[in-house]
């Protein structure tokens, strides 16, 4: 069972985590170009994969170093729910703020699907 003090610390760490993500996510997104429908599907797909890999590496680094340090500082590294809470927050904020990536993925999957072979 989590105590009230631990809950307050988890909420504080969550707010710090959200602020860090709100700072980093747009920087990552703007490091990549917006959707250009004049590019080939292969180029758009390669850019999307590259951005996904970059987001994955940044997510790993945030989880491994930043959150670990914050959790130790606030003495909540033994609270079991903290990892789930942080992963949920990271997935929603970090991926949700990748507007260039989202538009490229929507274009590739919905409007102009990338197809290697035609299926009849």
Secondary structure, DSSP 4 states (H G I P E B T S, - for coil): ---HHHHHHHHHHHHHHHHHHHHHHHHHHHTSPPP-TTS-HHHHHHHHHHHHHHHHHHHHHIIIIIHHHHHHHTT-TT-THHHHHHHHHHIIIIIHT-HHHHHHHHIIIIIS---SS---
